């Protein structure tokens, strides 16, 4: 994972029609948050999709509230997103081989001061992310 691609997905919209962008930004603008610290302190590996990740043992209430608020606003606006339960994680390695193990992590405190809407652009060197809009907390 390239450093500029490190992110934590709050709601995955997938291949969404660009004409929905005004509705998406309006919905996201209704989500509220205040600054908080996110402690990344748990390594993991999902065998079903071969992803190695770094996650959060105890999500702060402000993160859970932001995710709930954002997803409720998207539902209200009729914007489809992946309905899987939220799992606070950062993808580190895709297509990791079975048996892949991450070492223990030294906790990383990530200062969160808002959130962004990002578009994924796939190129020869993999995905890159383009920030469409920012919301401060």
C-alpha positions as CSV (number, residue, x, y, z in Angstrom):
1,X,0.0,0.0,0.0
2,X,1.5,3.3,-1.0
3,X,1.4,5.9,1.8
4,X,-0.8,8.3,-0.2
5,X,-3.4,5.6,-0.4
6,X,-3.7,4.9,3.3
7,X,-7.3,5.4,4.4
8,X,-10.1,4.1,6.5
9,X,-13.4,3.6,4.6
10,X,-16.5,4.8,6.4
11,X,-19.0,3.8,3.7
12,X,-18.0,2.0,0.4
13,X,-20.0,3.4,-2.5
14,X,-18.5,1.2,-5.2
15,X,-19.1,2.1,-8.9
16,X,-21.5,5.0,-8.3
17,X,-22.9,7.1,-11.2
18,X,-21.2,10.5,-11.3
19,X,-24.6,12.2,-11.6
20,X,-25.2,11.2,-7.9
21,X,-22.2,13.3,-6.8
22,X,-24.4,16.3,-5.7
23,X,-26.6,14.0,-3.6
24,X,-23.7,12.2,-2.1
25,X,-21.9,15.4,-1.1
26,X,-25.2,16.8,0.3
27,X,-25.7,13.6,2.4
28,X,-22.1,13.6,3.6
29,X,-22.4,17.2,4.6
30,X,-25.2,16.3,7.0
31,X,-22.9,13.9,8.9
32,X,-21.3,15.5,11.9
33,X,-18.1,14.8,13.7
34,X,-15.7,16.4,16.1
35,X,-11.9,15.8,16.3
36,X,-10.9,12.5,17.9
37,X,-7.9,10.2,18.1
38,X,-8.0,6.8,16.4
39,X,-5.6,4.2,17.9
40,X,-4.5,1.7,15.2
41,X,-3.3,-1.2,17.3
42,X,-4.5,-4.5,15.8
43,X,-2.9,-6.5,12.9
44,X,-5.1,-8.9,11.0
45,X,-5.6,-11.0,8.0
46,X,-8.9,-11.9,6.2
47,X,-8.5,-15.3,4.4
48,X,-11.6,-14.9,2.3
49,X,-10.2,-11.9,0.3
50,X,-6.5,-12.3,1.2
51,X,-6.2,-8.8,2.8
52,X,-3.8,-8.0,5.6
53,X,-4.9,-5.0,7.6
54,X,-4.2,-2.8,10.6
55,X,-7.2,-2.1,12.7
56,X,-8.7,-0.7,15.9
57,X,-9.3,-2.9,18.9
58,X,-11.6,-0.3,20.5
59,X,-13.2,2.2,18.1
60,X,-13.8,5.5,19.9
61,X,-17.5,6.5,20.2
62,X,-16.9,9.5,17.9
63,X,-15.9,7.2,15.1
64,X,-18.9,4.9,15.6
65,X,-21.2,8.0,15.7
66,X,-19.6,9.4,12.5
67,X,-20.1,6.2,10.6
68,X,-23.7,5.8,11.8
69,X,-24.5,9.5,11.0
70,X,-22.9,9.2,7.5
71,X,-24.6,5.9,6.6
72,X,-28.0,7.2,7.9
73,X,-27.6,10.3,5.7
74,X,-26.8,8.1,2.7
75,X,-29.8,5.9,3.3
76,X,-32.0,8.9,3.6
77,X,-30.7,10.3,0.3
78,X,-31.2,6.9,-1.4
79,X,-27.5,6.4,-2.1
80,X,-26.5,2.7,-2.2
81,X,-23.4,1.6,-0.3
82,X,-22.0,-1.7,0.9
83,X,-24.2,-2.6,3.9
84,X,-21.6,-4.8,5.6
85,X,-21.1,-3.9,9.2
86,X,-18.3,-1.3,9.7
87,X,-14.9,-2.7,10.6
88,X,-12.4,0.0,11.4
89,X,-9.3,-1.1,9.4
90,X,-6.6,0.1,7.0
91,X,-5.8,-2.3,4.2
92,X,-2.0,-2.8,4.1
93,X,-1.6,-5.7,1.6
94,X,-3.9,-7.0,-1.0
95,X,-3.6,-10.6,-2.4
96,X,-1.5,-11.7,0.6
97,X,-0.7,-15.4,0.5
98,X,-2.5,-17.8,2.8
99,X,-0.7,-17.9,6.1
100,X,0.5,-14.3,5.8
101,X,1.0,-12.9,9.2
102,X,1.7,-9.3,10.3
103,X,4.0,-8.7,13.3
104,X,2.5,-7.1,16.4
105,X,1.9,-3.4,15.9
106,X,3.2,-0.6,18.0
107,X,0.1,1.5,18.5
108,X,-0.3,4.5,16.2
109,X,-2.4,7.4,17.3
110,X,-4.1,8.9,14.2
111,X,-5.5,12.4,14.8
112,X,-8.9,12.6,13.0
113,X,-10.1,16.1,12.2
114,X,-12.7,15.4,9.6
115,X,-13.4,13.1,6.6
116,X,-13.2,13.1,2.9
117,X,-15.1,11.8,-0.2
118,X,-12.6,10.0,-2.4
119,X,-12.8,8.6,-5.9
120,X,-10.7,5.5,-6.7
121,X,-8.9,5.7,-10.1
122,X,-7.3,2.5,-11.3
123,X,-4.2,2.7,-13.4
124,X,-1.2,0.6,-14.4
125,X,0.4,0.9,-11.0
126,X,-2.8,0.0,-9.1
127,X,-5.4,2.3,-7.5
128,X,-4.9,6.0,-6.7
129,X,-7.3,8.1,-4.7
130,X,-8.5,11.5,-5.7
131,X,-10.1,13.7,-2.9
132,X,-13.4,15.1,-4.2
133,X,-14.5,17.0,-1.0
134,X,-13.4,17.5,2.6
135,X,-15.5,18.0,5.7
136,X,-13.9,19.3,8.9
137,X,-14.8,18.1,12.3
